[in-house]
Amino acid sequence: MPVLDDYIIDTLMRDLVGHDRKPVSFLVYVWLASEQSKTASEVRVSYQQVADSVGISKSSAQASIRWLLRRKLLTVKKETVTATPIYAVRSPWRDAARRTKDRG
């Protein structure tokens, strides 16, 4: 089982579920993070595959991914306009900690 950062449970969950009122976005983030951890690479997955894996509707998967992209918790690449997207899960809190550490 992939290990989740303490930040994900202690802070991000409260932020997405409580503040943003987007609990499904949190589930999608955790699922994508788990998939990325298993493969050690970005995740190529369709909205329908996300929906089936998390147990939500396709429109909920689309809205959740759109929200995570807006929050900069995901990045997306497409080889062509109609290609299946490739998602990379981001951890901005790690990047911030790394920048602080490098300065100090």
Kinemage of the C-alpha trace (Angstrom):
@kinemage 1
@onewidth
@group {chain A} dominant
@subgroup {mainchain}
@vectorlist {calphas} color= white
{ca met a 1} P 0.000 0.000 0.000
{ca pro a 2} L 1.406 3.399 -0.929
{ca val a 3} L 2.349 5.662 1.948
{ca leu a 4} L 0.493 8.977 2.037
{ca asp a 5} L 2.134 12.157 3.186
{ca asp a 6} L 0.831 13.309 6.589
{ca tyr a 7} L -0.029 16.610 4.892
{ca ile a 8} L -2.572 14.859 2.647
{ca ile a 9} L -4.648 13.632 5.579
{ca asp a 10} L -3.971 16.402 8.094
{ca thr a 11} L -4.349 19.428 5.820
{ca leu a 12} L -5.373 18.675 2.238
{ca met a 13} L -8.377 16.565 3.265
{ca arg a 14} L -9.698 19.331 5.497
{ca asp a 15} L -9.047 21.906 2.784
{ca leu a 16} L -10.745 20.038 -0.086
{ca val a 17} L -13.578 18.479 1.916
{ca gly a 18} L -14.316 21.211 4.460
{ca his a 19} L -13.272 24.501 2.888
{ca asp a 20} L -13.787 23.796 -0.843
{ca arg a 21} L -16.690 21.384 -0.248
{ca lys a 22} L -15.264 19.029 -2.871
{ca pro a 23} L -14.951 15.633 -1.119
{ca val a 24} L -14.919 13.759 -4.426
{ca ser a 25} L -11.887 15.792 -5.505
{ca phe a 26} L -10.067 14.512 -2.439
{ca leu a 27} L -10.941 10.895 -3.339
{ca val a 28} L -9.777 11.408 -6.926
{ca tyr a 29} L -6.522 13.006 -5.719
{ca val a 30} L -5.806 10.101 -3.344
{ca trp a 31} L -6.621 7.534 -6.036
{ca leu a 32} L -4.398 9.234 -8.622
{ca ala a 33} L -1.593 9.612 -6.061
{ca ser a 34} L -1.864 5.905 -5.285
{ca glu a 35} L -1.778 4.949 -8.969
{ca gln a 36} L 1.212 7.218 -9.584
{ca ser a 37} L 3.000 5.700 -6.599
{ca lys a 38} L 2.373 2.149 -7.828
{ca thr a 39} L 3.712 2.792 -11.307
{ca ala a 40} L 6.336 5.392 -10.326
{ca ser a 41} L 5.220 7.431 -13.318
{ca glu a 42} L 2.460 9.720 -14.489
{ca val a 43} L -0.992 8.180 -14.898
{ca arg a 44} L -2.641 7.830 -18.313
{ca val a 45} L -6.342 7.463 -17.560
{ca ser a 46} L -9.696 8.532 -18.988
{ca tyr a 47} L -12.497 10.205 -17.051
{ca gln a 48} L -14.484 6.972 -17.278
{ca gln a 49} L -11.594 4.937 -15.843
{ca val a 50} L -11.284 7.388 -12.945
{ca ala a 51} L -15.032 7.242 -12.381
{ca asp a 52} L -15.108 3.430 -12.388
{ca ser a 53} L -12.063 3.144 -10.116
{ca val a 54} L -13.287 5.657 -7.525
{ca gly a 55} L -16.977 4.692 -7.757
{ca ile a 56} L -18.335 8.023 -8.991
{ca ser a 57} L -20.025 9.312 -12.137
{ca lys a 58} L -18.023 10.395 -15.161
{ca ser a 59} L -19.228 13.994 -14.736
{ca ser a 60} L -18.055 13.951 -11.100
{ca ala a 61} L -14.653 12.691 -12.266
{ca gln a 62} L -14.467 15.520 -14.826
{ca ala a 63} L -15.440 18.167 -12.276
{ca ser a 64} L -12.987 16.801 -9.705
{ca ile a 65} L -10.083 16.731 -12.122
{ca arg a 66} L -10.952 20.245 -13.302
{ca trp a 67} L -10.881 21.413 -9.644
{ca leu a 68} L -7.569 19.664 -8.914
{ca leu a 69} L -6.034 21.258 -12.017
{ca arg a 70} L -7.310 24.655 -10.906
{ca arg a 71} L -5.802 24.109 -7.441
{ca lys a 72} L -2.531 23.055 -9.134
{ca leu a 73} L -2.613 19.661 -7.457
{ca leu a 74} L -2.494 17.961 -10.871
{ca thr a 75} L -0.873 18.674 -14.184
{ca val a 76} L -2.112 17.225 -17.457
{ca lys a 77} L -0.522 16.425 -20.803
{ca lys a 78} L -2.116 15.176 -24.004
{ca glu a 79} L -0.239 13.874 -27.013
{ca thr a 80} L -3.125 14.931 -29.276
{ca val a 81} L -6.419 16.712 -28.666
{ca thr a 82} L -8.349 13.420 -28.523
{ca ala a 83} L -5.693 11.375 -26.682
{ca thr a 84} L -6.220 9.966 -23.209
{ca pro a 85} L -4.814 12.509 -20.731
{ca ile a 86} L -1.669 11.844 -18.725
{ca tyr a 87} L -1.900 13.199 -15.172
{ca ala a 88} L 0.929 13.989 -12.795
{ca val a 89} L 0.010 14.372 -9.132
{ca arg a 90} L 1.705 17.388 -7.607
{ca ser a 91} L 2.660 17.984 -3.991
{ca pro a 92} L 3.174 21.755 -3.730
{ca trp a 93} L 3.838 21.568 0.020
{ca arg a 94} L 6.917 19.412 -0.657
{ca asp a 95} L 8.164 21.870 -3.282
{ca ala a 96} L 7.734 24.759 -0.819
{ca ala a 97} L 9.580 22.847 1.894
{ca arg a 98} L 12.381 22.006 -0.527
{ca arg a 99} L 12.747 25.656 -1.593
{ca thr a 100} L 12.872 26.758 2.050
{ca lys a 101} L 15.470 24.109 2.834
{ca asp a 102} L 17.615 25.114 -0.162
{ca arg a 103} L 17.631 28.767 0.944
{ca gly a 104} L 18.566 27.971 4.517
